[in-house]
Amino acid sequence: MMNIPVKKPRAYFKWQNLVLVITLLLLLVSALPNFYGKQANIRLTPRSEASKPVTPQAIKALFSGQQLSGQDLSGEELSGQAQLLDRISVTQAYTDILVPDEAARIRAEKVLKDNFSGDYLVSTVITSDAPAWLQALGGEPVKLGLDLSGGVLFVLDVDIEQALTERLQQISLSLKSMAMEHKLRGVKVAVTGQSEISLTLADNSRQSLKPLLAEINRVYPELTPTSISTRQLKLNHADPELVKFRQQIMKQTIKTMRGRIEELGITEAVTQQQGKNRIRIELPGVHDPEQAKRIIGATASLEFYQLAENSRAMGVKRIKDENGRGLLLNSQAVFTGANIKNAQSGRDQMGAPLVNLTLDNAGGKKMSAFSKANIGKPMVTVFSEFYRNQNNEAVKKSKVINVATIRSHLGAQFSITNMPSLQEAQELALLLRAGSLTAPVTIVKQQTIEATLGADNIDKGIKALTLGIVLTLVFMLVWYRGLGLIANLALALNLMSLLGLMSLLPGAVLTLPGIAGLVLTVGMAVDTNVLIFERIKEELKRGRKVLSAIEAGYKHAFATILDANITTLITGLILYAIGYGAVKGFALILCLGILTSILTGVFVSKALTNMAIRENKDKLLGVTL
């Protein structure tokens, strides 16, 4: 049979090979950090300049009493039974304690916090064993999910209806002030439904209704008048506005939660919406669930009020200070925690804890105008949070944390003093930096996964992946002989490329279902080569020479491979978009695996074939084709 002339493999453009080499090198370098281990150092940092770093002798004595052992830099063994510490190093600023594994870190950290948390900050510093040049490139290993590294899972319920009620109450107070500004007497404002506000006017106020309605439409365009009579005006949220409000509440809550998690120093966390009003939070590597629960579950907000006796606005808020003294506050806050741009804890000149606040542009203007007009008068700082009562109802609890006299004209920066303790000042600053929550949240599910379980999951996943790879390599070598060697090399490059791609993507997290996706990726990558090699065998049976059959096989099989992978990629993208947790982890590996399989299974495999087979010969590396 006559062979149809085709372009020779050696005519494959060199720039294409150069692009492939550069891409593979980039992915391989980014995958290298995954092959180096990490060391966990527990760091003791003095909280004040007066304190000195803890000495190795003090730590030896502490862990000797705990029947735990280790060795310092000189190699001296600590007495005891269990090996907990590797070495202790001391600098002028801190003390570092190297531990051998995660279980030892948890035990040692607990002992140190119980004994040193008052005067020292106990933190964990992770260092990599990777060479300096690789660390200089910024290489990071793949982030492990909750099921592989251990940690805590929270599911939060967001009370959107309570947020809507709070919003309507704030609007009603604002409407009372508007009515007062328009000199309307006997105005009654009430929240009459889940999304409705009713205004009842006195008989002598009819003429001022239109100007008031015009201002309401300007300030609150989301409110729609549904019933207007000579004395009564009803305003409510239309259904599209309610949907928009609920979406905004969920977005704001998720953003706030992510901010709080970042303040905790957790970079591999997963925070995503689950259903209409729930949020799923995964905190890999967290082994102190109470601390995370205290920060994540807090629904704290901060408001600054003027005493009612110094204000002519309508509405009074009654509250008691820490001494039980009753205070009458203006019902409308001067500004709230939403205007706070930054918050840092610290101490004043007398050593008392405080929180230094920095306001945004709008908050700074409000504070400037208010303080200028109220020098010598008090301003009350109120801290509020929601909690669930015995009937599972959201109840707002407020307390006065500061009553300060305004001594001068203030701007965007000022301080909250008289904080009970430095820890409370630090937690308040953290919450204010991350943002206050508009809607109350309730932790409806909490699950802790131990690090040992995560290590067991990794071990089983790697065994499954290794078994799948070995069987696949053997099959390809036996069935396709010489071409199978190229397929196996392409498969190895595929796995390395996938690992490197996951390391490059900041949002990629490897989970246990993700390992299952890796196993599936191996099968998909081999399937790509199977389609090509079977096509090559068909072309050889038709009488083509080896070079011609290889070129035709890659060319004609590509369309089929592309169609199959695109349909699978669409499915993976849908799973990633609507799924969460395990489904999302699996979909991520599936989608990335499809991309790397096409890269290595088609383009890299073809380049390797063209390099290995340059003549119409029957053997490749001594193996029959």
C-alpha positions in Angstrom: 0.0 0.0 0.0 1.3 3.5 -0.9 2.3 5.7 2.0 0.8 9.2 2.0 3.6 11.8 2.4 3.6 13.4 5.9 5.7 15.9 7.7 8.7 14.2 9.2 9.0 14.2 13.0 12.4 16.0 12.8 10.5 19.0 11.3 8.8 19.5 14.7 9.6 23.1 15.5 12.4 23.7 17.9 10.6 26.6 19.6 7.8 24.1 20.6 10.4 21.9 22.3 11.8 24.9 24.0 8.4 25.9 25.3 7.8 22.4 26.6 11.2 22.3 28.4 10.8 25.7 30.0 7.2 24.7 31.2 8.4 21.4 32.6 11.4 22.9 34.4 9.1 25.6 36.0 6.7 22.9 37.2 9.5 20.6 38.4 11.2 23.3 40.4 7.9 24.3 42.0 7.3 20.6 42.9 10.8 20.2 44.6 9.7 21.7 48.0 7.3 18.8 48.5 10.3 16.4 48.7 11.8 18.2 51.7 10.6 17.9 55.2 9.6 20.7 57.7 10.7 21.3 61.3 8.5 22.7 64.0 10.1 25.1 66.4 8.2 26.3 69.4 9.2 29.9 70.1 9.0 31.6 73.4 9.1 35.4 73.0 9.1 37.8 76.0 5.9 40.0 76.1 7.9 42.9 77.6 11.4 44.2 77.2 12.0 43.7 80.9 11.7 39.9 80.5 14.6 37.8 79.3 14.5 34.7 77.1 13.9 31.5 78.9 17.1 29.6 79.5 17.7 25.9 78.4 18.2 25.0 82.1 14.7 26.3 82.9 13.1 24.3 80.1 15.2 21.2 81.1 13.8 21.4 84.6 10.3 21.9 83.4 10.2 18.9 81.0 12.2 16.8 83.4 9.3 17.2 85.9 6.9 16.3 83.1 8.9 13.1 82.5 9.7 14.2 79.0 13.2 14.3 77.4 15.2 15.9 74.7 18.7 17.4 74.2 20.1 20.9 73.9 22.6 22.2 71.4 25.5 20.6 73.2 23.9 17.2 72.9 23.2 16.8 76.6 20.2 14.5 77.2 17.3 15.6 79.3 16.1 13.0 81.8 12.8 11.2 81.4 11.1 8.5 79.4 9.6 10.0 76.2 11.6 11.8 73.5 9.9 15.1 73.1 12.5 17.7 72.3 15.3 17.6 69.8 17.3 20.7 70.8 16.9 24.2 72.4 18.5 27.3 71.1 18.5 30.8 72.7 18.9 34.2 71.1 18.7 37.7 72.6 15.1 38.0 71.5 13.6 34.5 71.9 14.0 30.9 72.8 13.5 28.2 70.1 12.6 24.6 70.9 12.9 22.0 68.1 10.4 19.1 68.3 10.6 15.9 66.2 7.0 15.6 65.1 3.5 17.0 65.3 2.4 14.9 68.3 5.4 16.1 70.2 4.7 19.7 69.3 1.2 19.5 70.6 2.4 18.1 73.9 5.3 20.4 74.4 3.3 23.5 73.4 0.6 22.7 76.0 3.2 22.3 78.7 4.9 25.6 77.8 1.6 27.5 77.6 0.6 26.3 81.0 3.8 27.5 82.5 5.0 30.6 80.4 1.9 32.1 78.7 1.6 34.9 81.2 5.0 36.5 80.5 5.9 34.9 77.2 4.2 34.5 73.8 4.2 30.8 72.8 4.0 30.3 69.1 5.0 27.7 66.5 7.5 28.6 63.7 7.7 26.2 60.8 11.0 26.0 59.0 11.8 24.0 55.8 14.7 21.6 55.2 14.9 22.8 51.5 18.1 24.4 50.4 18.6 28.1 50.6 18.4 28.7 46.8 15.0 26.9 46.7 13.7 29.0 49.6 15.0 32.1 47.9 12.8 31.3 44.9 9.8 31.3 47.2 8.9 27.7 46.7 6.3 26.2 48.9 5.0 22.6 49.2 1.4 21.7 48.5 -1.0 22.8 51.3 -2.6 19.9 53.0 -6.3 19.8 53.7 -8.0 19.1 57.0 -8.2 15.4 56.6 -4.5 15.0 55.9 -2.9 17.5 58.3 -5.5 17.3 61.1 -7.3 20.3 62.5 -10.8 21.6 63.2 -13.9 21.9 61.2 -16.7 24.4 62.0 -20.1 24.8 60.4 -21.7 28.2 61.2 -25.3 29.2 60.9 -25.8 32.9 60.0 -29.0 34.4 61.5 -29.9 36.7 58.5 -33.4 37.4 59.9 -31.9 38.8 63.1 -29.6 41.0 61.0 -32.6 42.3 59.0 -34.4 43.1 62.3 -31.4 45.0 63.6 -31.3 46.9 60.3 -34.9 47.9 60.4 -34.5 49.1 64.0 -31.6 51.3 63.0 -33.7 52.7 60.1 -36.7 53.4 62.4 -34.4 55.4 64.7 -33.1 57.4 61.7 -36.7 58.0 60.5 -37.6 59.5 63.9 -34.7 61.9 63.6 -35.8 62.8 60.1 -39.3 63.5 61.4 -37.9 65.7 64.1 -35.8 67.7 61.6 -39.0 68.3 59.5 -40.7 69.5 62.7 -43.3 66.8 62.7 -44.9 66.2 66.1 -46.5 63.1 67.4 -44.8 60.8 64.9 -44.9 57.1 65.7 -42.4 54.8 64.0 -42.7 51.0 64.4 -41.3 47.9 62.8 -44.5 46.1 61.9 -43.2 43.1 60.0 -40.1 41.2 59.0 -39.4 43.7 56.3 -41.8 46.6 57.0 -41.8 49.9 58.9 -44.9 51.9 59.6 -45.0 55.7 60.2 -48.1 57.2 61.8 -48.3 61.0 61.6 -50.4 63.4 63.6 -53.2 65.4 62.0 -51.3 68.6 61.9 -48.4 67.0 60.1 -50.0 66.2 56.7 -48.4 69.0 54.8 -44.9 67.9 55.6 -45.4 64.3 54.4 -44.1 64.9 50.8 -40.7 66.5 51.9 -40.2 63.7 54.4 -41.0 61.0 51.8 -38.6 62.6 49.4 -35.7 62.5 51.9 -36.6 58.8 52.8 -36.3 57.9 49.1 -33.0 59.7 48.9 -31.4 58.1 52.0 -33.1 54.7 51.8 -33.7 53.9 48.2 -34.2 50.2 49.0 -37.4 51.0 50.9 -40.6 51.0 48.8 -43.8 52.8 50.0 -46.6 50.3 49.8 -49.4 52.1 51.5 -49.8 55.9 51.7 -52.8 57.6 53.4 -53.3 61.0 54.9 -51.7 59.9 58.2 -49.9 56.6 57.6 -46.9 55.7 55.5 -45.7 52.1 55.2 -42.3 51.2 53.9 -41.0 47.8 53.1 -38.2 45.9 51.3 -39.2 44.5 48.0 -38.3 40.8 47.3 -35.3 41.7 45.1 -34.0 44.0 47.8 -34.4 41.2 50.5 -32.5 38.8 48.2 -29.7 41.4 47.7 -29.6 42.1 51.5 -29.2 38.4 52.3 -26.5 38.0 49.7 -24.6 41.0 51.1 -24.9 39.6 54.6 -23.4 36.3 53.6 -20.6 37.9 51.6 -19.8 40.3 54.5 -19.8 37.4 57.0 -17.5 35.2 54.9 -15.1 38.1 54.4 -15.1 38.8 58.1 -14.4 35.2 58.9 -11.5 35.1 56.5 -10.1 38.2 58.1 -10.3 36.6 61.5 -8.7 33.4 60.3 -5.8 35.4 58.8 -5.4 37.2 62.1 -5.0 33.8 63.7 -2.1 33.1 61.3 -3.8 30.2 59.4 -3.0 30.4 55.7 -4.4 27.0 54.5 -8.0 27.6 55.8 -11.0 26.9 53.6 -14.0 29.2 54.1 -17.0 28.8 51.8 -20.7 29.2 51.8 -22.7 26.0 52.4 -26.3 26.2 51.4 -28.3 29.5 51.9 -27.2 30.6 55.3 -24.3 28.4 56.5 -20.6 28.8 56.3 -18.1 25.9 56.3 -14.7 26.6 57.8 -11.8 24.1 57.7 -8.7 25.0 59.8 -5.9 22.6 58.9 -3.1 22.3 61.5 -5.1 23.9 64.3 -5.1 21.9 67.5 -6.5 24.4 69.9 -10.2 24.4 68.9 -11.2 26.6 71.9 -9.1 29.5 70.8 -10.3 29.3 67.2 -13.9 28.9 68.5 -13.6 31.9 70.7 -12.5 34.1 67.8 -14.5 32.7 64.9 -17.8 32.3 66.8 -17.6 35.9 68.3 -20.3 38.2 67.0 -18.6 41.3 68.5 -19.3 44.9 67.5 -18.2 48.2 68.8 -20.3 51.4 69.0 -19.6 54.9 70.2 -22.4 56.8 71.8 -23.2 60.3 73.2 -24.9 60.6 76.5 -28.6 61.4 75.9 -28.4 64.4 78.3 -26.0 66.1 75.9 -28.1 65.3 72.8 -31.5 66.5 71.4 -32.0 63.5 69.1 -35.0 61.3 69.5 -34.7 57.9 71.3 -32.8 56.8 74.4 -30.8 53.7 75.0 -30.5 52.5 78.6 -27.5 50.6 79.7 -25.4 50.0 82.9 -21.7 50.4 83.2 -19.3 47.9 84.9 -20.1 49.6 88.3 -23.9 49.2 87.9 -24.5 52.8 87.2 -27.3 53.5 84.8 -26.5 55.5 81.7 -28.9 57.1 79.1 -27.4 57.1 75.7 -28.5 58.6 72.4 -30.2 55.7 70.5 -28.1 56.5 67.4 -24.4 55.7 67.6 -21.9 58.4 66.6 -20.0 55.7 64.6 -19.6 52.0 64.7 -16.9 49.3 64.3 -17.5 49.3 60.6 -15.5 52.6 60.4 -12.5 51.0 62.1 -9.6 50.5 59.6 -7.0 49.1 62.1 -6.7 48.2 65.7 -3.7 47.3 67.8 -3.4 46.4 71.4 -0.8 48.0 73.7 -0.1 49.7 77.0 -0.3 53.3 78.1 2.5 55.2 80.0 1.3 53.6 83.2 1.4 50.1 81.8 -2.4 49.7 81.6 -3.7 47.8 78.6 -5.4 49.7 75.8 -6.5 49.4 72.1 -5.2 52.0 69.6 -7.8 52.6 66.8 -7.4 54.0 63.3 -10.6 55.0 61.5 -11.3 55.2 57.8 -12.0 58.4 56.0 -15.8 58.5 56.8 -15.2 57.5 60.5 -12.4 60.1 60.9 -14.7 62.9 59.6 -17.5 61.8 62.0 -15.1 61.6 65.0 -13.6 65.0 64.1 -16.9 66.7 63.9 -18.3 65.1 67.0 -15.2 65.7 69.2 -14.9 69.3 68.1 -18.5 70.0 69.1 -18.3 68.0 72.4 -15.0 68.9 74.0 -15.3 68.3 77.8 -18.2 65.9 77.4 -18.2 62.2 77.8 -18.3 59.6 75.0 -19.4 56.0 75.8 -17.8 52.9 74.1 -20.2 50.0 74.0 -19.2 46.4 73.2 -22.0 44.2 71.9 -22.3 40.5 71.1 -25.0 38.0 70.4 -25.6 34.7 72.3 -28.2 32.0 72.2 -30.6 31.7 75.2 -32.4 28.6 76.4 -35.0 28.9 73.7 -32.2 29.1 71.0 -33.1 32.7 70.3 -30.4 35.3 69.4 -30.1 37.8 72.2 -27.9 40.9 72.0 -25.8 41.6 75.1 -24.1 45.0 75.4 -21.7 46.2 78.0 -19.9 49.5 78.5 -16.1 49.1 78.3 -15.2 52.8 78.4 -16.6 56.2 79.4 -14.1 58.8 78.5 -14.2 62.6 78.5 -13.2 64.2 75.2 -10.2 66.4 76.2 -9.3 67.7 72.7 -10.3 67.7 69.1 -9.8 64.1 67.9 -9.2 62.8 64.4 -8.9 59.3 62.8 -6.6 58.0 65.6 -7.4 57.6 69.2 -7.3 54.9 72.0 -9.8 52.9 74.1 -8.3 52.8 77.6 -9.2 51.0 80.9 -9.2 47.5 79.3 -9.5 44.7 81.9 -6.5 42.8 80.7 -3.9 42.7 77.9 -5.4 39.4 76.6 -8.9 41.0 76.3 -7.3 44.0 74.6 -5.5 41.7 72.1 -8.7 39.8 71.3 -10.8 43.0 70.9 -8.1 44.4 68.6 -8.1 41.2 66.6 -11.9 41.2 66.2 -12.0 44.9 65.2 -9.2 44.4 62.6 -11.1 41.5 61.0 -14.4 43.4 61.1 -17.5 43.1 63.1 -20.4 40.8 62.1 -23.7 42.3 61.0 -25.5 39.0 61.6 -25.2 36.7 64.6 -23.5 33.4 63.9 -23.9 30.1 65.7 -21.5 27.1 65.6 -23.8 24.2 64.7 -21.0 21.7 64.1 -17.5 21.3 65.4 -15.2 18.4 64.5 -11.6 17.8 65.5 -9.3 15.6 63.4 -6.1 14.6 65.1 -2.8 14.9 63.3 -2.2 11.1 63.7 -5.3 10.4 61.7 -4.2 12.8 59.0 -0.8 11.0 58.8 -2.6 7.7 58.5 -4.7 9.0 55.7 -1.6 10.2 53.9 0.1 6.9 54.3 -2.9 5.0 52.9 -3.3 7.4 50.1 0.3 7.2 49.1 0.1 3.4 49.2 -2.9 3.4 46.9 -1.2 5.8 44.5 2.0 3.8 44.5 0.2 0.6 43.7 -1.8 2.2 40.9 1.3 3.7 39.4 3.3 0.4 39.5 0.6 -1.6 37.9 0.1 1.0 35.2 3.8 1.2 34.4 4.1 -2.6 34.2 1.0 -2.8 31.9 2.2 -0.1 29.6 5.7 -1.6 29.3 4.4 -5.1 28.6 1.7 -4.2 26.2 3.3 -1.4 24.2 7.0 -2.3 24.6 9.1 0.6 23.3 6.3 3.1 23.2 5.4 2.0 26.7 8.7 3.3 27.9 7.9 6.8 26.5 4.4 6.6 28.1 5.9 5.7 31.5 8.3 8.7 31.3 5.5 11.0 30.3 3.4 9.7 33.2 6.2 10.4 35.7 6.5 13.9 34.2 2.7 14.3 34.5 2.6 13.6 38.2 5.6 15.9 38.8 3.9 18.6 36.8 0.6 18.2 38.6 2.4 18.5 41.9 4.2 21.6 40.8 1.1 23.2 39.5 -0.7 22.6 42.8 2.3 24.2 44.6 2.1 27.2 42.4 -1.6 27.9 42.9 -2.3 29.7 46.2 -5.8 28.2 46.6 -4.9 24.6 45.8 -5.3 22.3 48.8 -4.6 18.5 48.7 -7.2 16.5 50.5 -7.9 12.7 50.8 -10.3 12.8 47.9 -7.6 14.8 46.1 -5.3 11.8 46.4 -8.1 9.7 44.8 -8.1 12.3 42.1 -4.3 11.7 41.7 -5.0 8.0 41.2 -7.7 8.9 38.6 -5.3 11.2 36.9 -2.8 8.4 36.4 -5.5 6.4 34.6 -6.5 9.4 32.5 -2.9 10.1 31.5 -2.4 6.5 30.5 -5.7 6.5 28.6 -4.4 9.4 26.5 -1.3 7.4 25.5 -3.4 4.2 24.9 -5.6 6.1 22.4 -2.5 7.3 20.6 -0.6 4.0 20.6 -3.7 2.0 19.4 -4.0 4.5 16.5 -0.3 4.0 15.7 -0.8 0.2 15.7 -3.8 0.6 13.3 -1.6 2.7 11.0 1.2 0.1 11.1 -1.3 -2.6 10.1 -2.3 -0.5 7.1 1.2 -0.7 5.9 2.6 2.6 6.9 6.3 2.9 8.0 7.1 3.5 11.6 7.7 7.3 11.3 4.6 7.8 9.2 2.4 5.7 11.5 3.6 7.7 14.6 2.9 11.0 13.0 -0.6 9.9 11.8 -1.4 8.3 15.2 -0.7 11.5 17.2 -2.5 13.7 14.7 -5.7 11.6 14.3 -6.0 10.7 18.0 -5.7 14.3 19.2 -9.3 15.2 18.4 -10.7 12.2 20.3 -8.4 13.0 23.3 -9.4 16.6 23.3 -13.2 15.9 23.2 -13.0 13.3 26.0 -10.9 15.6 28.2 -13.1 18.7 27.6 -16.2 16.9 28.6 -14.5 15.6 31.8 -13.1 19.1 32.5 -16.7 20.6 32.2 -17.9 18.1 34.8 -14.9 18.9 37.1 -15.5 22.6 36.9 -19.2 22.2 37.8 -18.2 20.0 40.8 -15.7 22.6 41.9 -18.3 25.5 41.5 -21.2 23.9 43.4 -19.3 21.5 45.7 -17.6 22.0 49.0 -15.2 20.1 51.2 -14.3 16.7 49.8 -16.1 17.2 46.5 -14.2 20.5 45.9 -10.8 18.8 46.7 -11.5 16.0 44.3 -12.7 18.3 41.5 -9.6 20.5 41.8 -7.2 17.6 41.3 -9.4 16.3 38.5 -9.3 19.6 36.5 -5.6 20.2 37.1 -4.9 16.6 36.2 -6.7 16.9 32.9 -4.5 19.9 31.9 -1.2 18.2 32.8 -2.4 14.9 31.1 -2.9 16.7 27.8 0.4 18.5 28.2 2.5 15.4 28.9 0.4 12.7 27.3 0.2 14.5 23.9 2.8 17.2 23.5 5.6 15.9 25.7 5.1 12.3 24.7 5.2 13.3 21.0 8.4 15.3 21.5 10.0 12.3 23.3 8.9 10.0 20.5 10.4 12.3 17.9 13.6 12.4 19.8 13.9 8.6 20.3 12.7 7.5 16.9 14.3 9.3 14.0 14.4 6.4 11.5 12.0 3.7 10.4 13.4 1.1 12.8 11.6 -1.7 14.5 13.2 -1.3 18.0 13.4 1.4 20.5 16.1 1.2 23.2 16.4 -2.5 22.4 12.7 -3.1 22.9 10.4 -4.1 19.9 7.9 -1.5 19.0 
